[in-house]
Amino acid sequence: MRERKVRILHEGQEYFLLDRGRDGHGRTIAFLRRLDDTKPPPDEARRVLTDLGEYEWIASYADGALNVEPAHAALAPALQSIVTRYLDESRHGRPRDGATPYWYVAVRGEPVFELSKALPHGLAVMIWSDAAKAEAAATARKGIETSELSVERIHDLGSFLVACRNDGFAGATLDDRDPVFFCLDENEEPRHLRLAVDDKGKLTQRLLAADGSWDAWDGDEDLNPEVDVESADEHMVARVGDVPWLGFFEHTPLYALARKGAQSAIHVEHPEADDDTATAFCPIFQEVELAEDYAREHGRRGLEPLRIEDLGALASDMSRRGATLRLHPDSHRARSATLWWSDGAIVLDSFSGLWKSAEHGAFEKT
């Protein structure tokens, strides 16, 4: 994300709030004070050189906590109030006459999400154009989620989506149906592109306007998708857990595809002859149905799911053949992983980082 600066005047002194987006498991905000001759900084002050000149580091907000430099402890209440208001307004926006309202469902203050096929790189924040639809979605979640569940109004959808982008979301879905993609225009300003199907079944592309409406987009301006995979991965770890992949459990059964009647003929996907960047891989799956769906969708006739009795032996064999194992190759990043054999163990790479096989069918973080 682009670093956002907000100018603040307090008791005749100029300060800046710097929103640095997501870092680790939370939003990161810094407070700086412009240096001048009227109030020199203490000798131990941290100095920061910005594009606006030299500033003194006053405080930072990270992982939900405000940390103020000792020399400026008296500012702590004011800074905490600013952070609270800033985060609330960046999430909900300021009420404006004529703006189209939207709603989201929150669990313990965090917007609910889904794993969207249209947005496979991260979590998609769920939004609704009607309060009744949001209330129905909240009702459907009761009994699944905790009682700390609420329906929140969004006053400014653009601000809300930018805040979600900064938090690590990869996009949004509107009314359980339309994907909304995060993009940047030619000036690297955030834009939001919605794909929808009209009453005649035609796919339409619409850009979010400042008032919350959607304008038809026919490609008349350049837009580039914005995918921050590292931030999206961190957000998934924070929301779905630090696990090898979503759905993993020890001794989980895995299946490969094999030629019918030839149990040793494990299927390997080879890259196209003109694709020198792709590598061969053996697709594996956690469920028989997923393996069957993959074979059918890719036209792999004559193949059937085969239970993998020894994952390490298969990984080692694929390594000798110059191939990796790829879990759920067409699935969302949260449910997929790449595995290979190295130094007598299986190495797994997924949204949550690198893992190494351990005893009892488990994986340990490396």
Buried (B, 14 or more C-beta within 10 A) or exposed (E): BEEBBBEBEEEEEBBBBBBBBBBEBBBBBBBBBBBEEEEEBEEEBEEBEEEEEEBBBBBBBBEEEBEBBEBBEEBEEBBBEBBEEBBEBBBBBEEEEEBBBBBBBBBEEBBBBBBBEEBBBBBBBBBBBEEEBBBBBBEEBEEEBEEEBEBBEBBBBBBBBBBBBBBBBBBBBBBEEBBBBBBBEEEEEBBBBBBBEEEEEEEBBBBBBEEBEBEEBEEEEEBEEBBBEEBBBBBBBBBBEEBBBBBBEEEEEBBBBBBEEEEEBBBBBEEEEEEEEEEBBBBBBBBBEBBBEBBEEBEBEEBBBBEBEEBBEBBBBBBEEEBBBBBBBBBBBBBBBBBBBEEEBBBBBBBBEEBBBEEEBBBEEE
